[in-house]
Structure formats: structure tokens, C-alpha cells
Amino acid sequence: MKVTEHIAQAKNTLVSFEILPPLKGKTINSIFDHLDPLMEFKPSWINVTYHRAEQVFKKKLDGTFEKVEVRKRPGTVGICAALQNHYNLDAVPHLICGGFSKRETEDALIDLNFIGVQNVLVLRGDAAKNETFFEPHTDGHKYAIDLLKQTINLNHGIYLEDDIRDGFRTDFCAGVAGYPEKHFETPNQEIEMQRLKNKVDAGAEYIMTQMFFDNSKFFAFVKSCREMGIEVPIIPGLKPLTSKKQLSVIPRTFHVDIPTELSNEIMRAKTDEDCKKVGTEWLIQQSKELKEFGVPVLHYYTLGSPKVIYNVVKNVL
């Protein structure tokens, strides 16, 4: 079922979760162990992140170093198939520009269609670890909107090969990212909103936001979207704070602000367990307020904190 269909048929606020593929060498059981307790809440779908290869230097026997490409978290397509089979729910894979050619993207979309995936979240992705700025694959997409257009083209039976006539039409429901606090590379909020509107006009059917810790910024973002004529569902992305280290790591990595009240409470915490309690309670109250506001879905980034997410959702639904 499509994300938009889940939302249209819902009588109450839905819940969904996001996971990382396991590191290479781990089994699918690491995903099941992570998600099993959360299945109590009957999530409508599970998002699965997608990861580009990284360039690393490996020492050779003669003492010199060789640069090789390693994909540390492969398997997104396979994980989606496993989730749908194991839990009988929908999987929503991420598609990214970075590190992938247009042909690799087309092949991934074909594979996803074959295994019954009906939804994708289309993203540009981050710069590689060795890059100061984002650099696309030499035969890839520079912007998320171009990746989105390729996805929509396949929905219309338009393939990269010109000689494919009357090709099978996929039927993906494509979502895109939204940034309540503006993408850090965008000059200003006005340009941010126009770019988002362009994606919706190009075929995006829903918006999934970057994490935020101040609901007022989300409310303002939704208001701006509606004033721009963006009427698709807007899903808030939520993550708990669980350590003092995150007070600097999260703003630096995700370019979001942490409210003074929350940061002060975290700083006063004496142990990691105390930090988790503060983060859990903050996210509970944040989720309740969003639910009262009428968001269609509460989407939780479970990365590294499934127990905290369990405690939050238990108190919200």
C-alpha cells in the first residue's frame, strides 16, 4: 500500500519507523531484533536508508596503500523484501543521488518494483566523507528533483534506453525531504520553500521532514508550505536526545537547533541514563503536541535507540 493510501485510510495518527541496514557481516536478524519490540505498535511502514560506497585506504603486503571502494551498509533492496515478507508491512527505501549512476538507480527501481515495493523516499544524500561539498556520480544526478523526475518517468514507462517502447509502468509513491530549519546549503528559507514546491509540482506525493526538537518550527514550516500551495501530507521526523555528546554532534551533523530548555536539562543530567530519561520525556511531550496538531504520521528515527522509541510510543499512542 502507498504511503498516501495509508494516510487517507487512517482514522488516527499513524506511526512509522526508520532503520539503518546492518553493517556488512551482520545478519538480517540484527534488524529483526531491533524491530521486534516495536511491532507492538503496528507501524504502517518501515523506512530503510540507502548508503553509498566509501573510499578507504587498505595497506598492501608491500607496505603501500591501495584506495578501494567499500559499501559498509549494503542490502537496502534485500532488507525491504525481508521486512515485507517477515512482518507483512510496507517498506520504504531511500533513494539517493550520491554515489549512484542513473542506470544503477533505474535498476534499483526495477528491483524494488519486482519485490512489490510501492514507495520510495527520494533524497540527494550527503557529501562523501572525503568531500567538502557534495559531488554527484559522473553519470548520476546532482539534485534530488532530478532523481525524483527519473522515478516519475519510470512511472510513465520512460526508461533510459530510447529503444524501450511501451515499457512497463511502475507505480511508485515518491516522497521528498523537508527542512523545517532550512537545508544548510540553501541561501534562505524563501528559496528552500520554492525548491520544495518544485519537487511537489514534479510529482512528490508526501514530505518527510528532517528531525527537529522545537515543534514551533515545524508548525511554521507547515504554515509556509500551505501558503505556497503545497497540499501533500507533511510527516514529522522525530529523534530522541540520549546523551550529552549529542548536544554538539546533532547540530553539527544535521544542522538543527536544540532548544535551550532541552539542552539545559541534558547538561544537568548526571548519567547517560538520566540523559535518556530527559530525552524520552521531551519526545513524549513533543509527540503528543504534534498528534494534537493533527499530523498524519509520527515518524521515528530509531537509529541506536529502539528502547527509547518504544517507551515514547508506548506513552503516546
N, C-alpha and C positions, 0 to 999 in steps of 0.2 A: 504494500500500500504506500502511496505517496505521502510525504510529509504534509502536504496541503490537505490531503484527504483525511489524515489522522486529525488534523486541527478542525476541519469542517464538521466531522462527526462527533467531536468531543463535547461532553456536557459540562466538564470541569477542566481545570488546568491540568495539562499533561506533564509528564516528566520524561526526560531523556538523559543519557549519559554519554561521555566521551572517553575513549581509551587510546592508549598507545599500542602499536604492535610490540610483541616481546622482542628483546634483543636476540640477534641471531645466536642459535644454540639452545634457546629456551623452547619449550613445547607450548602447544595451544592450551594445555592445562593451566598455565600461568594466567591466561585470560579468563578461563572459566572460574578459577579460584578467586580471581579479582571481582568477577561479576556475580557469582552465585548468590551472595547475600543480598545484592541489590535487586535481584529479580523479584523479591517480595513486593516491590512497588510497581510491578508490571510496566516497565518503561515502554514507550511506544516505539522507540528505535534506539540504536547504539551508533554513535559516530566513531569512525576508525580513522586515525590520522595517517597521512602518507608522507614518506620520507625519501629525500634524495640521497644519492651516494655522497660520501665524503672522501676527500683526498687525504691519504695518510702516507707517511714515510716508513718503510719497513727495511730493517737492516739485513743486508745480504751476507752470505758466508765470507765474502772477501772484505767485509768491513764497510763497503759502500752502502748507500741508501737508494732504495727504489721507490718512486712515487706510484701508488696504486689507488684505485677507487674501491671503496668498501661501502656497501649498504648495510648499516648496522641494524636497521629495523625493517627488513623486507616482509612481504607476505600480506599486504593490505587486502588484496583481492581474495586470497585464500581465507583470511580471517573473516571477511564478510560472508563467504559461503558457509564457514563453520558456525558462525553466530546464527545465521538464518536457519540452519539445519538443527543446531543444538537447542536453541531457545524458541524457535518458531516466532521470530520477530524480525523487523526490518533493520538492515544495516545501512548506514550512510557513510560511504567512503569519502575522504577528502581527495580532491584533485589539485595538484599544484603545478605551477609553471616551472619553477626552478629545478634544473637537472633532468628534465624530460623533453624529448622532441615531440613534435606534433604527431608523428607516426606512433610513437610509444603511447601517447595519450589516446589516440584512436584505438589502438589495440587493447588498452586497458578498458576503455568504454565498451568495446565489443565483448571482452571477457566478462565484465560486470553485467552486461545485458544477458549473456548466456546463463549466468548463475541466478538470474532473477532479481538483481538489484534494480530498484526503481528510482533511487535518489542519489544525488551527489552534492557535495559542498565544494564550490569552485573558489580557489584561492590563488593568489600569486605565490605565496610562500616567502620565506626569509632568505636573506643572502647566505651563501655558504660560509662556513666558519673562517675560511681563508680570504673572504672578500669583504672589502669595506662597504661596498654598495652592491645591491642585487644585480647579478648578471644572468640573463636568460641563456638557456641552451642555444647553441648556434643555429639549430633548426627548431627552436621552441617559441614559446610566447613570452613577451615581455610584461604584459599586463593581464590581470585576471579577466578583464572584459573580453579579451581575445580568446582565452581559454573557454570562457562561457559561450562565445559565439561558435566555437568549434563543437561544443557539446550540443548546442541548439541545432546546428547544421546537421548533425547526425540524427537528431530527432526528425529532421525533414528528409532524411535519406541522402544527404550530401556528404560524400566521402572525399578523402584527399585525392584518391585516384580518379582522374577525369573519366576513365573508361568504365567506371561502375555506373550503370544505368538502372534505374528503378531499384536501387539498393534498399535493403530492409530499413525501416524507420524505427529507431529506438524511441523510448518514451520516458526519458529521464526528467524528474522534477529537480531542477537545479537551484540551489541556494547560494548566497554570496555572503561575505563578511560585512559587518557594520561596526563602526568605531564610535561609541558614544563620546570618547575623549579625543577623537581625530587620530588618523594614522600619522605616525611620527614623521613620515616623509611628505605629507600633504601640506602645502603652504598655509592654508587656513580652512576653517570649518565650512565656508561657503563652497569652496572647490570640492571639499570632501563630500558634501551633500549632492552636488551636481554629478560627481563621478558615480555615486551610489544610484542616483536616479537613472543615469545612463545604463547601468547594469540591469536595473529592473526593466527599463524600456527594451533592452536587448533580450529579455526572456527569463531573468531570475524570478523565481516564484516565492521565495521567502528570504529573510535576512537573519543570520545568526551573529550575535554581537561578540566582540572581544569582551573579556572579563572586565568587570568594574566593581567597585566597592561602595560607591555612592549612588544610591537609587535616583537622586535628583538629576544626575547627569543622564541616566537612561531615560527618565521621563522627558527631559528636554530634547533628547535625541529623537524620541518617538514623535514629539510635537513637531520638530523640524521636518521629519520625514513626511508626516501627513500634510504639512503646509506646502511641501514640494510636490504633492500629488502622488507620493509613494504609498500605496494602499496594501501592499503584500504583508503577510504576517511577520512580526518582528519578535524574535526569540532571544531572551537574555541569556548570555553565557555567564556562569557563576562558578567561583572557585573559593575555597576557604583559605584563610591565612593560618598556618600551623607552626610557624617558628619565627624567631626574631630575625633570622637571616633573610627571610622573605621580604622584610621591610625595605631592603635595598635591592635584592635580586629581582623581585617582580616589577618595580618601577623601571629598572634598568633594562630588563628583558622585554617587557610588554608595553612599556611607555604609558602606564596608567598611574593615577594618583591614589594614595591611600589616605582616607580621612583622618584628621588629627585625633579624633576620639578613639578610633580603632588603633592607630599606631601607639598612642599613649597607653592604652590597655595592654597591648602586646609588650611594650617596653617594661611595664610594671610586673609582668609575669615572671615568676622566679624559675620555672622549669618548662621544658618542652610540653609537658602535659598541661600545664597551666595555659600555655600559648594555644594549644589545641582547643581548650575549653572556651577561651575568648573568641577564637576564630569560628568555632562551631556556633556559639550563641549569636555572633554577629550575622552569620549567614542564615541562621534560622529567622531572625527578625527581618533581614533583607528579603528573604524568600516570601515570608508572609505578606510583607508590604507589596511586593510585586504581584503576588497572587490576588490580593485585594484590588490592585490596579487593573487586573484583568488580562495579564499576559497569557498567551495561548499555551505556552510551554515553559517549564523551568528546566534549563539545560545545564547539567553539572559536569565540569571538568574533573574527572575522578583521579587524575594522574597522581599517584603516590599517596592518596588519602581516601581510599574507599570506605574505611571505617567511619571517618568524619562525615563523609557524604551520607552514609547510612543513618547516622544519628540526626543529621539535619533533615533529611527527607522524612524520617520517622515522625518528626515533630511538626512537619509542615502539611503533609497530605492527610 
